Amino acid sequence: MADTIDLYDDRGKKLKGDVDLQAISPLKNSAILGMVNTVKRTVAVNLAGIEKACKNSSYGGQSRNIPGREVDIDPTAKADKIAARVKELIQVEKGDDTEVVVLGGGKFLRVAAPTRRIEAGAEYVAGMTCTAAALTEALREEYNLGMYDTPYVKNAIWGTYPQTMDMKGGNVLSVLGIPQNDEGLGFALRNIMANHLAMLSQRNAMNCAAISSILEHCGVFEMGQAMGLFERYQLLALAYQGLNANNMVYDMVKNNGKTGTIGTVVQETVGRAIDDGVISVDKTMPSGYKVYKANDVCLWNAYCAAGTMAATMVNCGALRGAQAVSSTLLYFNDMIEKETSLPGCDWGRVEGTAVGFSFFSHSIYGGGGPGVFNGNHVVTRHSTGMAIPCVAVAVALDSGTQMFSPESTSAIVLDTFQDVPIMMNPLKEVAAAV
């Protein structure tokens, strides 16, 4: 018998009922495929940054100054003309899906390289490289730059590449890191820091959960961890934690948001699982303690994943601070295990991730706050798509308590993607595509 779910939006409104679980698969849902395609193709061009670098002769970053090598160009004033030329250079053929949009009154460009360029390569970097090359050529033509000035303009665009593996200090930016930074096979879509994910969703917690969960699970599929019986395991987690299946996350946050705690979300999660027949009492100990068994192991995990997300929203939302997310991930699942004698979310991997995460994000080590972590990070990579969505949501709910806020690290992400439909309304777009 096929699994079916009901999909709801970020306000608890039912979008579509009796949806086959396979219809939300990253391999089949056109909206999810569209999100991945958009992320791979789309880059932001900081024209204002290029102009500033050239006028101040600060190439490859503000600390790299070459006095006397200023180049007087004003690409922000000619943004429309430059955008048209970049599109002409980067498109494969007229009428393809190439997109170049002027943003911020000429300060930025959003460039979506044609899908054909991505498909023609083994990696996803054509969006960055082809845009940077086209922009260099467009500026050289527009300002009739000679052999002595062109390299400096090129450096303002490309940064310190190829002296560095990435385009450090450059002004063509992607939410995806370079492939060399992936800590294993298939980690590219998981290598997006939580601050970026919060900005992609415009700080809407439910949409942030959807975007992050989709990208994480697409990575899980890519790395081969959703094969055979694990496919259902991952899809149920994506559905319940990320896509608000059966309105579970929304309902639990609403029920516990005013006076609830992590503990009350634990109670409701377990209660729902019992009522729905997902778990049942296996035996009662002499002390009265009930040992439970999972009647549906994968669905029990999905309920735990939804509960972990709801607890994050309740706790970090009440605090208006992201720092509580690691302890929420840890103690929600610790209490779930003690309450039921069953494994918590992702078979203990979320709880295990939280232990190291607490130390590295804000304990003795104090790395940099939850917002700078991602699913590719050595500390937070261990859960298969069920920890980072909670971290991203905590960042979306944060009111400015982080040392590195999303506005300081990822403002250009918001400017670039804020009118892209799949990022604005991921729950609605995915539901419409089933």
N, C-alpha and C positions, 0 to 999 in steps of 0.2 A: 504493500500500500504506500502510495506517494505521500511525502510530508507536505502539508499545506500550512500556510501562514496568512495572516491578515497584515497589511502594511498601513501604517499611520504616519501622519506628518509631525512636525515639531510642535504642533498645538493640540495633539491628541485627536485629530480628525482622521477618520478612516479614509484611506485613499483607494484601496483595492482589497477585496476579500478572496479567500480560497486560492491563494497564489501558490503554485507548485514551487517548492524550495529550489529546484533547479533553475527556475526563471530568474533568480538573483545571482546565479553563478557568474563570476568574472569572465568565464568562457562563453557565456550566452547572452548576458544582458547588455543591450546596445548602449545604454547610458553609462554603465561601468566601463565598457570598452572605450566609450567616448571620453570619459574622464582620464583614463590612462593615456590615450592618444593626445589629449590636450596638454597634460603635464609634460609629456615627452617633447612635444613640438614647440611649446610656448616659452619665450624668454622675455625679459624686460631689458630695455636699452635705456640707460640713464644718460640722456643727452646733456642734461645740466652738469652731470659729473664729468663728462668728456670735455665740455667747454671750460669748466673750472680747472681741470687737470692741465689742459693746454695753456691756459692763461697764467697759471701759477707755476708752470713747468714741474708739476708734481706727478711723476709717471710711475705707475705700479704701486700707488699708495701715497698718502700724504707725507710720509716720512722720507720718501725718495724724491729729492728735489735736485734738479739740474739747472742751476742759474744760467741765464742767457739762452736757454733753449725753449723760450715761450713760443707758442704758435697762436696767432690771433684768428680764431674762428668763432662763429656764433651759431652753432647748429640749432639751438633752441628757437632762434628767430626764423629759421628756415625748416622747421620740423616737418611741415607738410610736403615740401619739395623733396627733402631727404627721405621721408617715408615712402613716397611714390617711387623713388629710384631704388631703394632697398627692395621693395616688393618686386620691381621689374627684374632685378638681379637674382633674387632668391627663388622666384616661382619657376616651376618646371614648364608649365604651359599656361597660357591665359585662361582664366576661369577655374583654375584648380583651387584647392582650399587654403592657399597662402593668405595670410591676414597680417596687415601692418596698420596699427591704429595709433594715432597721436593721443597722448594722455597728458593731464596736468598742464594744459596750456602750452605744450611744446617741450616740457621738461623730460618726458618719457615717451618711449614707444613700446607698444606690445606687439611682438612679432611671433606669429605662429607659422613656422616653416611648413612647407607642403608635406603631406603625409608620404609622398613618393620619395622624398629625400631620406626620411626616417627608414622607410622600408628597404631602401637601396643599400643601407649600411648594416653592419653587424651590431652596432651599438646605437644609443639614442642621442648622441652628442651633436648631430647635425644641426639641431635647433640653435645651439650655442655657436658652433664653429662657422656655419654658413652665414648666420646673421652677422657675426663679427667681421667676416671677410667682406660681405656685401656692404656693410657700413663703412669699412675702411675705404673701399673703392668709391662709394658714393661721396664721401667727404673729400677724397683726393680730387675727384672730378669737379665737385661744386666749388672748391676753393683753389683749384689749379695748383695743388701742392707739388713741390719739386722733390728731388731725391733726398734733400736734407731735412725737410719738414715732415714728409710722409711717415718715416719711422716713428716719430714722436706721437703723431696722431694715432698710428696703429697701436702704440704702447698704451695710450690712454684708453683704447677700446679693449685690447686683449690682456692688459695687465702684464704681469711678469712671465707669462707663458712664452716660450717653452723653458725658461730657466727654472720655473716651478711647474709641477704637473698640472695644477689648476690655473685658472685665469685670475690669480691673486692681484687685487688692486685694480682689476678691470671694471668695465661698466656694461658688460653683457651678463645678465644674471638669470640663473635657472633655479627652480626649487629643488631640482635633482642635483646631487653631487656628482662629481666625475666618477667614472667606473673604477678608477684606481683606489678610490676611498671605500669601496664596498668590502666588507669584511667576510665575504663568502659569496657563493653563487646565488644570484637572485635577490640580492639585498637592495637594489637600486631604488625601488618604490618605497622601501622601508627606511631609506636614508634621507628622510625629510624631517627637520627638527620641529619639535612641538610648537614653537613660536610661529613658524611658517604655517602650520596646520591651523592654528587659531586664527591667523589672518586670512587664510583661504576661506574660512567660514564666516568672516566678519564678526567673530566672537559670539556666534550663535552656538550654544553648547550642543544642542541636538544635531545640528548640521555638521558641527565639528566632529562629533562622534561618527557620523555617517562617512564623511570624507576620509578621516583617519582610518576607520575600520576597513573601508573599501580598498584604500591604497595598501594597508598592511596585508590584507588577505590576498590581494593580487600578487604581492610579493611572496606570500606563502605558497600560492599556486605555482608561481614561477620557479621557486626553489624545490618543487617536487614534494612538498609536505602535505598535499591535499590529494593524495592518490588512494584509490580503493576505499576502504571504510573510513579513512581520514577525511575524505571529501565531505561527507555528510557532517562530520564533526566540525569542520571549519565553516561550512555554509550555515549551520544552525547558530554558531557563535556570531558570524557576520550578521545574520538576520536579527537575532534577539538583542545583541549588544549595540550594533551599529545602526541598524535600520528600523529600530523600534517595533519589531514584530509583535503582533497582538497587543500593541500599546503598553507593553510591560514596563519599559524604562520610564516612560512618561507618567504612567499611573503610580509607580512606586515613588517617584520624585514628588509628585503632587500629594500623595498620601503622607509622606514623611518630611516634606519640605519645611513646614512651619515649626514643628516641635520635635521632629525625629532626630535620630542619631544613626551612626553606623550600625549599632545594635538593633534598632527597630527595623532597618532595612534587611538585616540578617533574618529577623523574625518573619518579615513578610515574604522574603524569598523562599525560605523553607516552607512556610505555610502554603504558598502557591504551589510549590512542587508536590506537597502532600495532597492538596485538594485536586490537583490535575493528574494524580496518579503517576507522576514522574519518579517519585521515591515512595517507599513504604517501610514500615517497621519490620526489621528482620528478626530481632529478638530484644527482649527486655531484660536487663541485668538485675540482679537482686537489689541493687541500690535504687532501681527505678529508671536508670538511664536507658534510653532507647537507642539501639544500634540500627541504623537505616541501611537499606540496600537500594541501588538505583535500578529501576525497572527499564529505564532508557538512559544509558550512560551518556550518549551524545547530547540528549536533550537536557539532562541534569547539568552538564557543563554549560550549555547555553543559558540556563536559568542563573547559574553562578556568574556567568559573564554579564548578563543583564543586571544582576544585583550589584556586582562590582561597579558597574557604570553608574547605577542609581546612587549608590553610597558615595561615590566620588562627587556627583552633582550636589548631593545633600550636604556633605561635609565641607568640601571646598567652596561650594556656593555660599554656605553660611559664613565661612571665614572670609570669603572674597579673596582667598589666597591660594596659590598653586602649591605651596610648600607642603601642605597636608596630604598630597596625593600619594606619596610613597607609603606613609603610615596607614592610609585608607586601604590601599591595595593589600598591604600586609595583614592588618587586623580584621578586615571584613572576612577575608578567606581563612584566617586563623580561627575566627569564631564559627564560621560555617563548618569547618572540620570538626571542631569540638562539639558543635550542636548535633551533627548528624553522623559523625564517624566516617564521612565520605570525603574524597578529595575535593579541594576547592577549585577555583577557576583555572582551567588549562592544566589540570592534574598537578597542581602545586607550583607550576612554573611562574604564575603571576605573583604568588606569595614569595617565592624564591627570588624573583627579580626585584621585588620591593625591598628585600633585606639589603642587597648591595646598592640599590638606588638611593635608599635613605642615607647611606654613608657618603656616597659620591655627590649627591645633590645639595645637601645642606647640613651635614654633620661635621665631624672633625676635619674631613677632607675639604668639604665646601666647594666643590668644583665650579658650579655656575648657575645653579637653579634648574628646576624641571624643564623650563622652556628651551634649553639648548640641547636636550637629549633627543634621541631618535631611535627607531627600531633597528638600526645598524650599529648602535653604540655597544661596546663590549659589556656594559653593565645592564643594558635594557633590551638586548637582542633575544633573550632566551624564551620569552613567551611567543607563541605563534599567532601574533596579531591581536592579543587580548589585553595587553598592558598599555601600550603607547596610546591607543584611543582615549583611555582614561586620563593619561598625562596631558594630552592635547586639550581635552575638555577642561581639566583643572586650570590650564593656562588661559583658556577662553574666558573662564569665570574670574580670573585674577584681576584685582583692581589696581595693580601697580606696585605690588610688593616685591617683585623680582629685581635683582640687580641688573639683569639683561631682559628688558621688557620686549614684548612683540613689536611695539611701536619703534623701538630703537634698533632691532635686528631685522625686522621683516615688514616695514612699512611699504616698501616697494612691491611686496607680494600682494598686499591689499589693493594697492593702486592698479596692479596689473590684472588681477583676476576678479575684481569686485562686480563686474557686469557679465561674467561668463555664466550662463544658465546652470550648468551642472554643478558649479561651486555655490551659486546662490541658493539653489533649491535641490540638493542631492536626493532627499527623500522622495520628493515629488517626481523628479526626473527618473529615478530608478523604478518607481511604481508605474509610471507611465510606459516604461519600456518592457514590462513583463509580458 
